[in-house]
Amino acid sequence: MTTLTQDIQAKEEELSARLEEMREEALNRFSRIVGRESTLQQMHAHVGRNNNTFVDSVRMQFHSPEDFIARWLNGLTQQVMERKDAIARRRRFGDRKRTEEIIPEMLQDQFLHNYIHLFLERNFYRNFEARVRAKPDQNLWQVWFGAGKLVWGLLISPAHRFGEWANDKSQMRRENYAYWTVEHVLETGLIAPESEKPVMFSDVEAFLTFYQTVLARVSNSQYEQAISDRYLAYIRESESPGTVPLLIPELRYAGKEVKHLYRLDFSVLNPHTMKMVGFEISPASSHMSIAGSTKKTQKVLNEELSAKWCKEADKRNAYFEKFGITTITFTDKDLADIDQCWEDIRQALEERSSGPLTIEGAERELQAAYASVAV
């Protein structure tokens, strides 16, 4: 980690030196574009102050300087399209140019094009941890799971204060592990709400033993047991078990509260794609059966079945609204092939980002958008 920090610092210093050599010429060219003498601060303001305008740098994760620059350009393109009428009006009346005009024109000058790219690349390295870190929704800073009173928590940066577990927000941005993975569990441990210390695990195998003997044993479902067995075998066979997302059993909608509305049988919160998927084991025998049905009229049966379905639909909607979790249901037909059910879960565990935008493509779209503004 020390070597990485030194490399990043060296890269930032190199970029600063290159920018210093280019500044005088860059400022002269910038002044010609805006039509007046300008200061270095004024030029940099058009580029640097828009990091949270063109991209959501607080919440977005960037894979590389190129990814950051491409998304920054893409955000500028969207702003150009949204303000086309205002840009056209300023052109007609010769009003002072704004950022959404100045930057595209700077990028048409190859010298300024290189200067802006270097400036943004330096910004990426100056804020390296913040740029590469995945940014989960605040609702997922604490994940609580388990059935009944046997509740466990997985927090990003757990701290026990005033008798309660919470996240140490000052520490959260410094954590280096991928959230909600096996590595996350090994770094922070699991939280028992009534305990003042996390339950820690010495290595992957120690955690898998805990998963098998404690977490998986809570369920009486043969299907859930079969899924858990396959998950454990999958991690043991993995070349990089720490990066595997945790297959969370019984994710609780209301957190650690004993009384709560819903639990999802299994959930995958994938930090590599920021996709959240829940899996419901839903055989008709347990989810859609009606007690005493032989003594009830068809109307009553229909009403009770409708109520059960409404509850299932409400559950799906609630998890999606609160956590962004999409729910997949395995019915009797699906569960007849438990290996295929596992295959669907495995794909959610293994999915990785499809890759960043390219700078070239983002620049083409920006210039096309700017050229489309009517005079």
NUMIVO-403608 format. One record per residue: residue in one letter; x, y, z of N, C-alpha, C in turn. Coordinates in steps of 0.1 Angstrom, whole numbers, padded with zeros to 4 digits, always signed. Example, Ala and Ser with C-alpha at 12.3 -4.5 7.8 and 13.67 -1.06 7.14 Angstrom:
A+0132-0057+0078+0123-0045+0078+0132-0033+0078S+0128-0022+0071+0137-0011+0071+0129+0000+0079
END
This chain:
M+0008-0012+0000+0000+0000+0000+0009+0013+0000T+0020+0012+0007+0029+0023+0008+0035+0026-0006T+0038+0015-0013+0044+0017-0027+0033+0023-0036L+0021+0019-0035+0010+0025-0043+0009+0040-0040T+0009+0044-0027+0008+0058-0024+0019+0066-0029Q+0031+0060-0029+0043+0067-0034+0042+0069-0049D+0037+0058-0056+0035+0059-0070+0025+0069-0074I+0014+0070-0067+0004+0080-0070+0009+0094-0068Q+0017+0096-0057+0022+0109-0054+0032+0113-0065A+0040+0104-0069+0050+0106-0080+0043+0110-0093K+0032+0103-0096+0024+0106-0108+0018+0120-0107E+0013+0124-0096+0007+0137-0094+0018+0148-0096E+0030+0146-0091+0041+0155-0092+0045+0156-0107E+0046+0145-0114+0049+0145-0128+0039+0154-0136L+0027+0152-0133+0016+0159-0141+0016+0174-0138S+0019+0177-0125+0020+0191-0121+0031+0198-0128A+0043+0191-0130+0054+0197-0137+0051+0199-0151R+0044+0190-0158+0041+0191-0172+0031+0203-0174L+0021+0204-0165+0012+0215-0166+0019+0229-0164E+0028+0229-0155+0036+0241-0152+0043+0246-0165E+0048+0237-0172+0055+0240-0185+0046+0246-0195M+0033+0242-0195+0024+0245-0205+0015+0257-0202R+0016+0262-0189+0006+0272-0185+0006+0285-0192E+0017+0290-0195+0017+0303-0201+0011+0303-0215E+0014+0293-0223+0008+0292-0236-0006+0288-0235A-0010+0280-0226-0024+0276-0224-0032+0288-0220L-0027+0297-0212-0035+0308-0207-0037+0318-0219N-0026+0320-0228-0027+0328-0239-0038+0323-0249R-0039+0310-0251-0049+0305-0260-0063+0306-0254F-0064+0303-0241-0076+0304-0234-0082+0319-0235S-0073+0329-0233-0077+0343-0234-0083+0346-0247R-0077+0341-0258-0082+0343-0271-0096+0337-0273I-0099+0326-0267-0112+0319-0268-0123+0327-0261V-0120+0332-0249-0130+0339-0241-0130+0354-0245G-0121+0359-0253-0121+0372-0258-0116+0383-0248R-0108+0379-0239-0104+0389-0229-0092+0383-0221E-0084+0392-0216-0073+0388-0207-0078+0380-0195S-0072+0369-0192-0077+0360-0181-0066+0356-0172T-0070+0352-0160-0060+0347-0151-0060+0332-0151L-0049+0326-0145-0048+0311-0145-0060+0306-0136Q-0063+0313-0126-0075+0308-0117-0088+0308-0125Q-0090+0318-0134-0102+0318-0142-0102+0306-0152M-0091+0303-0158-0091+0292-0167-0093+0279-0160H-0086+0277-0148-0088+0265-0141-0102+0263-0135A-0108+0274-0132-0122+0274-0126-0132+0267-0136H-0130+0270-0149-0139+0264-0159-0138+0248-0159V-0126+0244-0156-0124+0229-0157-0126+0223-0143G-0119+0228-0133-0119+0222-0120-0132+0222-0112R-0139+0233-0113-0151+0235-0105-0163+0226-0109N-0161+0219-0120-0173+0212-0126-0172+0197-0123N-0163+0193-0114-0162+0178-0112-0174+0172-0106N-0182+0180-0099-0195+0175-0094-0207+0179-0102T-0204+0186-0113-0215+0190-0122-0215+0181-0134F-0204+0178-0140-0204+0169-0151-0204+0155-0147V-0199+0151-0136-0199+0138-0131-0203+0138-0116D-0210+0128-0111-0213+0127-0097-0201+0120-0090S-0191+0128-0088-0178+0123-0083-0180+0119-0068V-0191+0123-0061-0193+0119-0048-0198+0104-0047R-0206+0101-0057-0212+0087-0056-0207+0078-0067M-0201+0083-0077-0196+0074-0088-0182+0068-0085Q-0180+0056-0091-0167+0050-0090-0161+0050-0104F-0148+0053-0104-0141+0054-0117-0130+0044-0117H-0128+0037-0129-0118+0026-0130-0104+0031-0133S-0103+0043-0139-0090+0048-0143-0091+0063-0146P-0080+0070-0148-0081+0084-0153-0089+0085-0165E-0087+0076-0175-0095+0076-0187-0110+0075-0185D-0114+0067-0176-0128+0065-0173-0133+0078-0167F-0126+0084-0158-0130+0097-0152-0131+0108-0162I-0121+0109-0171-0122+0119-0181-0133+0117-0191A-0135+0104-0195-0146+0101-0204-0160+0105-0198R-0162+0101-0186-0175+0104-0179-0176+0119-0177W-0165+0126-0174-0166+0141-0173-0170+0147-0186L-0164+0142-0197-0168+0147-0210-0183+0144-0214N-0187+0132-0210-0200+0128-0212-0210+0137-0205G-0207+0141-0192-0215+0150-0185-0216+0164-0191L-0204+0168-0196-0204+0181-0203-0213+0181-0216T-0213+0170-0223-0221+0168-0234-0236+0169-0231Q-0240+0163-0220-0254+0164-0215-0257+0178-0212Q-0248+0186-0206-0251+0199-0203-0252+0208-0215V-0244+0205-0225-0245+0212-0238-0259+0210-0244M-0263+0198-0244-0276+0195-0250-0288+0201-0242E-0287+0201-0229-0297+0207-0221-0298+0222-0223R-0287+0229-0226-0286+0243-0227-0284+0248-0241K-0288+0241-0251-0286+0244-0265-0293+0258-0268D-0305+0260-0264-0312+0272-0267-0304+0284-0261A-0300+0283-0249-0292+0294-0242-0279+0297-0249I-0272+0286-0254-0260+0288-0261-0262+0295-0274A-0273+0291-0281-0276+0297-0294-0280+0312-0292R-0287+0315-0282-0291+0329-0279-0278+0338-0276R-0269+0332-0268-0257+0340-0265-0249+0342-0278R-0249+0332-0287-0241+0334-0300-0247+0345-0308R-0261+0346-0309-0267+0356-0317-0265+0370-0312F-0265+0371-0299-0263+0385-0293-0249+0388-0288G-0240+0379-0291-0226+0382-0287-0223+0383-0272D-0232+0376-0264-0230+0376-0250-0218+0368-0246R-0214+0370-0233-0202+0363-0228-0204+0348-0228K-0194+0341-0232-0195+0326-0232-0195+0320-0218R-0202+0309-0217-0202+0301-0205-0193+0289-0206T-0192+0281-0195-0184+0269-0195-0187+0260-0206E-0201+0258-0208-0205+0248-0218-0201+0251-0232E-0197+0264-0234-0192+0268-0247-0176+0268-0247I-0171+0273-0236-0156+0275-0235-0149+0262-0236I-0153+0252-0229-0146+0239-0228-0146+0232-0242P-0158+0231-0249-0157+0224-0262-0148+0231-0272E-0147+0245-0271-0138+0252-0280-0124+0250-0276M-0121+0250-0263-0107+0247-0258-0103+0233-0263L-0112+0223-0263-0109+0210-0267-0106+0209-0282Q-0111+0219-0290-0108+0219-0304-0094+0223-0307D-0087+0230-0297-0073+0234-0298-0065+0223-0292Q-0056+0217-0300-0049+0205-0296-0041+0207-0283F-0035+0219-0283-0026+0222-0271-0035+0223-0258L-0046+0230-0259-0055+0231-0248-0062+0218-0245H-0064+0210-0255-0070+0197-0254-0061+0188-0245N-0048+0189-0248-0038+0181-0240-0038+0187-0225Y-0038+0200-0224-0038+0206-0211-0049+0202-0202I-0061+0202-0208-0073+0198-0200-0072+0183-0196H-0068+0175-0205-0067+0161-0201-0056+0158-0190L-0045+0166-0191-0035+0164-0180-0041+0170-0167F-0048+0181-0168-0054+0187-0156-0064+0177-0149L-0072+0170-0157-0082+0161-0152-0075+0148-0147E-0065+0144-0154-0058+0132-0149-0051+0135-0136R-0046+0147-0134-0040+0150-0121-0051+0151-0110N-0062+0156-0113-0073+0156-0104-0077+0142-0099F-0077+0133-0109-0080+0119-0105-0070+0113-0095Y-0057+0116-0097-0047+0111-0088-0046+0118-0075R-0050+0131-0075-0051+0139-0063-0062+0133-0053N-0072+0128-0060-0083+0123-0052-0085+0108-0055F-0074+0101-0055-0074+0087-0060-0084+0078-0052E-0083+0078-0039-0091+0069-0031-0106+0072-0034A-0109+0085-0034-0123+0089-0036-0128+0086-0050R-0119+0086-0060-0123+0084-0073-0126+0069-0076V-0117+0060-0070-0118+0046-0074-0128+0038-0064R-0132+0045-0054-0140+0038-0044-0154+0037-0049A-0161+0025-0048-0175+0024-0050-0183+0032-0040K-0194+0038-0044-0201+0046-0036-0215+0041-0033P-0217+0032-0023-0230+0026-0021-0240+0037-0015D-0253+0034-0017-0263+0042-0011-0262+0041+0004Q-0266+0051+0011-0265+0052+0025-0272+0041+0032N-0283+0036+0026-0291+0025+0032-0283+0012+0033L-0272+0011+0025-0264-0001+0025-0251+0001+0033W-0250+0011+0040-0238+0013+0049-0239+0003+0060Q-0251-0001+0064-0253-0012+0074-0262-0023+0067V-0257-0035+0067-0265-0046+0062-0268-0056+0074W-0280-0058+0076-0284-0067+0087-0292-0079+0082F-0288-0091+0087-0294-0103+0081-0296-0113+0092G-0304-0124+0089-0306-0134+0098-0321-0135+0102A-0325-0147+0107-0339-0149+0111-0341-0147+0125G-0353-0142+0129-0357-0141+0143-0348-0132+0151K-0343-0137+0162-0334-0129+0171-0319-0131+0167L-0317-0141+0158-0303-0144+0154-0299-0135+0143V-0295-0122+0147-0293-0112+0137-0278-0109+0136W-0273-0107+0124-0259-0103+0122-0258-0091+0113G-0248-0083+0116-0246-0071+0108-0233-0070+0101L-0233-0064+0089-0220-0062+0081-0220-0047+0079L-0211-0040+0085-0210-0025+0084-0197-0022+0077I-0197-0011+0070-0185-0007+0062-0173-0003+0071S-0176+0004+0082-0165+0008+0091-0171+0008+0105P-0173-0004+0111-0181-0005+0124-0174+0002+0136A-0182+0009+0144-0177+0015+0156-0189+0014+0166H-0185+0010+0178-0195+0008+0189-0195+0021+0198R-0205+0028+0197-0206+0041+0205-0219+0043+0212F-0218+0046+0224-0230+0049+0232-0240+0037+0232G-0234+0025+0232-0243+0013+0233-0249+0009+0219E-0245+0015+0208-0251+0012+0195-0239+0010+0185W-0242+0002+0175-0233+0000+0164-0236+0011+0153A-0226+0017+0148-0227+0027+0137-0215+0026+0129N-0215+0034+0117-0203+0035+0109-0195+0047+0113D-0182+0045+0113-0172+0056+0115-0170+0063+0102K-0178+0074+0100-0178+0080+0086-0164+0085+0082S-0157+0090+0092-0143+0095+0089-0134+0084+0084Q-0137+0071+0088-0129+0060+0084-0133+0053+0071M-0146+0055+0068-0152+0048+0057-0145+0050+0044R-0141+0062+0041-0134+0065+0028-0120+0059+0027R-0115+0055+0039-0101+0050+0039-0100+0035+0038E-0112+0028+0039-0112+0013+0037-0108+0009+0023N-0100-0001+0022-0095-0005+0009-0102-0017+0003Y-0110-0024+0011-0116-0037+0006-0129-0033-0002A-0133-0043-0011-0145-0041-0018-0157-0044-0008Y-0167-0036-0008-0178-0037+0001-0185-0051-0001W-0191-0056+0010-0200-0068+0009-0194-0080+0003T-0181-0081+0004-0174-0093-0001-0169-0101+0011V-0163-0113+0008-0157-0121+0018-0145-0114+0025E-0138-0106+0017-0127-0098+0023-0132-0088+0032H-0144-0082+0029-0150-0072+0038-0153-0079+0052V-0159-0091+0051-0162-0098+0064-0149-0101+0072L-0138-0104+0065-0126-0107+0072-0120-0095+0078E-0122-0083+0072-0116-0071+0077-0124-0065+0089T-0137-0065+0088-0145-0059+0098-0151-0069+0108G-0152-0081+0104-0160-0091+0112-0175-0089+0110L-0182-0097+0117-0197-0096+0117-0201-0091+0131I-0212-0083+0130-0217-0077+0142-0229-0084+0148A-0228-0087+0161-0239-0092+0169-0244-0079+0176P-0257-0075+0174-0261-0062+0180-0259-0061+0195E-0260-0072+0202-0259-0070+0217-0244-0071+0222S-0235-0073+0213-0221-0074+0216-0213-0061+0214E-0203-0058+0221-0195-0046+0220-0183-0049+0210K-0181-0061+0207-0169-0064+0198-0174-0072+0186P-0168-0070+0174-0172-0078+0163-0168-0093+0164V-0174-0102+0157-0170-0116+0156-0160-0116+0145M-0148-0119+0148-0137-0119+0138-0134-0133+0133F-0128-0134+0121-0124-0147+0115-0109-0146+0111S-0102-0156+0114-0088-0156+0111-0084-0157+0097D-0093-0164+0089-0090-0166+0075-0103-0170+0068V-0103-0172+0055-0115-0176+0047-0121-0188+0052E-0113-0199+0055-0119-0211+0059-0126-0210+0073A-0121-0202+0082-0128-0200+0094-0141-0193+0092F-0142-0184+0083-0155-0178+0080-0165-0188+0073L-0159-0196+0064-0168-0206+0057-0174-0216+0067T-0166-0220+0077-0171-0229+0087-0182-0222+0095F-0180-0209+0098-0191-0202+0105-0204-0201+0096Y-0202-0198+0083-0213-0197+0074-0221-0210+0074Q-0213-0221+0073-0220-0234+0072-0226-0239+0085T-0220-0236+0097-0225-0241+0109-0235-0232+0116V-0234-0219+0113-0243-0209+0119-0253-0203+0110L-0248-0196+0099-0257-0189+0090-0266-0198+0082A-0260-0209+0077-0268-0218+0068-0278-0226+0076R-0274-0229+0088-0282-0239+0096-0296-0233+0101V-0297-0219+0100-0309-0213+0105-0321-0217+0096S-0319-0220+0083-0330-0223+0074-0333-0238+0075N-0346-0241+0074-0351-0255+0074-0354-0259+0059S-0352-0250+0050-0355-0252+0036-0344-0261+0029Q-0348-0272+0023-0338-0280+0016-0332-0273+0005Y-0339-0264-0001-0334-0256-0013-0324-0246-0008E-0327-0239+0003-0317-0230+0008-0304-0236+0012Q-0306-0248+0018-0294-0256+0022-0285-0260+0010A-0292-0264-0001-0285-0268-0013-0278-0256-0019I-0284-0244-0019-0277-0232-0024-0265-0229-0016S-0267-0229-0003-0256-0226+0006-0244-0235+0004D-0247-0248+0003-0236-0258+0000-0228-0255-0012R-0236-0251-0023-0229-0248-0036-0221-0235-0034Y-0226-0225-0027-0219-0213-0025-0205-0215-0017L-0206-0223-0007-0194-0227+0000-0183-0234-0008A-0188-0243-0016-0179-0250-0025-0173-0241-0036Y-0181-0231-0040-0177-0222-0050-0165-0213-0045I-0167-0208-0032-0156-0200-0026-0144-0208-0024R-0145-0220-0020-0133-0229-0017-0126-0232-0030E-0133-0232-0041-0126-0234-0054-0121-0221-0061S-0125-0210-0056-0122-0197-0062-0107-0194-0061E-0101-0188-0071-0087-0184-0071-0085-0171-0063S-0096-0164-0061-0096-0151-0053-0108-0150-0045P-0109-0159-0034-0121-0160-0026-0125-0146-0019G-0115-0138-0016-0118-0126-0009-0126-0116-0017T-0125-0117-0030-0133-0108-0039-0147-0112-0042V-0150-0124-0038-0164-0130-0040-0174-0122-0031P-0185-0117-0037-0195-0111-0029-0201-0121-0019L-0205-0116-0008-0211-0124+0002-0225-0127-0002L-0229-0140-0002-0242-0145-0005-0250-0143+0009I-0257-0132+0010-0263-0128+0022-0276-0136+0025P-0277-0144+0035-0290-0151+0038-0299-0142+0047E-0312-0142+0043-0322-0136+0051-0319-0121+0053L-0317-0113+0043-0315-0099+0044-0327-0092+0049R-0326-0085+0060-0337-0079+0067-0341-0065+0063Y-0353-0063+0060-0358-0050+0055-0356-0040+0065A-0360-0043+0078-0360-0033+0089-0347-0034+0097G-0337-0039+0092-0324-0039+0099-0324-0049+0111K-0318-0045+0122-0317-0054+0133-0329-0054+0142E-0340-0047+0139-0352-0047+0147-0358-0061+0147V-0362-0066+0159-0367-0080+0159-0380-0080+0151K-0389-0070+0153-0401-0070+0145-0398-0063+0131H-0400-0070+0121-0398-0064+0108-0407-0070+0097L-0408-0063+0086-0417-0067+0076-0413-0079+0068Y-0401-0078+0062-0397-0088+0053-0382-0093+0054R-0380-0105+0049-0366-0109+0047-0365-0115+0033L-0353-0113+0026-0351-0119+0013-0342-0132+0016D-0346-0143+0009-0339-0156+0012-0324-0154+0010F-0320-0149-0002-0306-0146-0005-0305-0133-0012S-0293-0126-0010-0291-0114-0017-0276-0113-0021V-0274-0107-0032-0260-0105-0037-0259-0090-0039L-0250-0083-0032-0247-0069-0034-0234-0069-0040N-0233-0067-0053-0221-0068-0060-0213-0055-0061P-0202-0053-0054-0195-0040-0054-0188-0038-0067H-0186-0048-0075-0178-0047-0088-0187-0041-0099T-0200-0042-0097-0210-0036-0107-0220-0027-0100M-0220-0027-0087-0230-0020-0079-0245-0024-0083K-0246-0037-0087-0259-0043-0089-0263-0051-0077M-0276-0049-0073-0281-0056-0061-0292-0065-0066V-0291-0078-0063-0301-0088-0067-0305-0097-0055G-0318-0099-0054-0323-0108-0043-0329-0120-0050F-0328-0131-0042-0333-0144-0047-0343-0149-0037E-0355-0152-0042-0366-0158-0033-0368-0172-0037I-0367-0181-0027-0371-0195-0029-0386-0196-0026S-0393-0199-0036-0408-0197-0035-0416-0209-0040P-0415-0221-0033-0423-0232-0037-0438-0229-0033A-0447-0233-0041-0461-0231-0038-0466-0236-0025S-0459-0247-0021-0463-0254-0008-0462-0245+0004S-0452-0235+0003-0450-0227+0015-0454-0212+0013H-0455-0208+0000-0458-0194-0003-0472-0191-0007M-0478-0201-0013-0492-0198-0018-0502-0208-0013S-0499-0216-0003-0509-0225+0002-0518-0218+0012I-0531-0223+0012-0541-0217+0021-0546-0227+0031A-0544-0225+0044-0548-0234+0054-0563-0236+0054G-0568-0249+0055-0582-0252+0056-0590-0249+0043S-0583-0250+0032-0589-0246+0019-0601-0255+0015T-0601-0267+0020-0612-0276+0016-0626-0271+0022K-0625-0263+0032-0637-0258+0039-0641-0244+0035K-0633-0238+0025-0636-0224+0021-0642-0223+0007T-0650-0213+0005-0655-0211-0008-0645-0206-0018Q-0648-0207-0031-0639-0202-0041-0636-0187-0039K-0646-0179-0036-0644-0165-0034-0634-0162-0022V-0636-0169-0011-0626-0167+0000-0612-0171-0004L-0611-0183-0011-0598-0187-0015-0591-0177-0024N-0599-0172-0033-0593-0162-0043-0589-0149-0035E-0597-0145-0025-0593-0133-0017-0580-0136-0009E-0579-0148-0004-0567-0150+0004-0555-0152-0004L-0556-0158-0016-0545-0159-0026-0541-0145-0030S-0551-0137-0033-0548-0123-0037-0540-0116-0027A-0544-0118-0014-0537-0111-0003-0523-0116-0002K-0520-0129-0004-0507-0134-0003-0498-0129-0015W-0504-0128-0027-0497-0122-0038-0493-0108-0036C-0503-0100-0030-0501-0086-0028-0489-0084-0018K-0488-0093-0008-0477-0092+0002-0464-0095-0005E-0464-0105-0014-0451-0108-0021-0447-0096-0030A-0457-0090-0037-0454-0078-0046-0450-0067-0037D-0456-0064-0026-0452-0053-0017-0437-0055-0012K-0434-0068-0010-0420-0071-0005-0410-0067-0016R-0413-0071-0028-0404-0068-0039-0402-0053-0041N-0414-0046-0041-0413-0032-0043-0406-0024-0032A-0408-0029-0020-0401-0023-0008-0386-0024-0009Y-0381-0036-0012-0367-0038-0013-0360-0030-0025F-0368-0029-0036-0363-0022-0047-0362-0007-0043E-0373-0002-0037-0373+0012-0034-0363+0016-0023K-0361+0008-0013-0351+0011-0003-0337+0008-0006F-0334-0003-0012-0320-0007-0014-0316-0008-0029G-0326-0007-0038-0323-0008-0052-0321-0023-0056I-0327-0032-0048-0325-0046-0051-0337-0052-0060T-0333-0058-0071-0342-0065-0079-0343-0079-0075T-0356-0084-0074-0358-0098-0069-0361-0108-0080I-0354-0119-0079-0357-0130-0088-0363-0141-0080T-0374-0147-0085-0381-0158-0077-0379-0171-0083F-0375-0181-0076-0374-0195-0080-0387-0202-0076T-0395-0206-0086-0407-0213-0083-0405-0228-0083D-0416-0236-0081-0415-0250-0081-0408-0256-0094K-0412-0250-0105-0406-0254-0118-0391-0252-0118D-0387-0240-0113-0372-0237-0112-0365-0246-0103L-0371-0248-0091-0364-0255-0080-0363-0270-0084A-0370-0275-0094-0368-0289-0098-0354-0291-0104D-0347-0280-0108-0333-0280-0112-0325-0270-0104I-0321-0275-0092-0315-0266-0083-0301-0261-0088D-0295-0269-0097-0282-0265-0102-0284-0253-0111Q-0295-0252-0118-0297-0241-0127-0300-0228-0118C-0307-0230-0107-0309-0219-0098-0296-0214-0093W-0287-0223-0089-0274-0219-0084-0266-0212-0095E-0268-0216-0108-0261-0210-0119-0265-0195-0120D-0278-0192-0118-0283-0179-0119-0277-0170-0108I-0275-0176-0096-0269-0169-0085-0254-0167-0087R-0248-0177-0092-0233-0177-0095-0230-0165-0105Q-0239-0164-0115-0237-0153-0125-0238-0139-0118A-0247-0138-0108-0247-0125-0101-0235-0123-0093L-0229-0133-0087-0217-0132-0079-0205-0129-0088E-0205-0134-0100-0193-0133-0109-0193-0120-0118E-0205-0114-0119-0206-0103-0128-0196-0092-0125R-0190-0087-0135-0180-0075-0133-0184-0064-0143S-0179-0052-0140-0182-0041-0149-0179-0044-0163S-0188-0039-0172-0186-0041-0186-0175-0031-0192G-0170-0022-0184-0159-0014-0188-0164+0001-0189P-0154+0010-0189-0157+0024-0189-0160+0029-0203L-0165+0041-0203-0166+0048-0216-0152+0051-0222T-0150+0053-0235-0138+0056-0240-0137+0072-0242I-0125+0077-0240-0123+0092-0242-0127+0096-0256E-0122+0088-0266-0124+0092-0280-0139+0092-0283G-0147+0082-0278-0161+0082-0281-0168+0094-0274A-0164+0097-0261-0170+0108-0254-0167+0121-0261E-0155+0123-0266-0152+0135-0273-0159+0137-0286R-0161+0126-0293-0169+0127-0305-0183+0131-0303E-0189+0125-0292-0203+0129-0289-0204+0143-0284L-0194+0148-0277-0194+0162-0272-0193+0172-0284Q-0184+0170-0293-0182+0179-0304-0194+0178-0314A-0200+0166-0315-0212+0165-0323-0224+0173-0317A-0225+0172-0304-0235+0180-0297-0233+0195-0298Y-0221+0199-0296-0218+0213-0297-0220+0219-0311A-0216+0211-0321-0218+0215-0335-0233+0216-0339S-0242+0208-0332-0256+0208-0335-0263+0220-0330V-0257+0229-0322-0264+0241-0317-0266+0250-0328A-0279+0254-0329-0283+0263-0340-0278+0277-0337V-0274+0284-0347-0270+0298-0346-0282+0307-0346
END
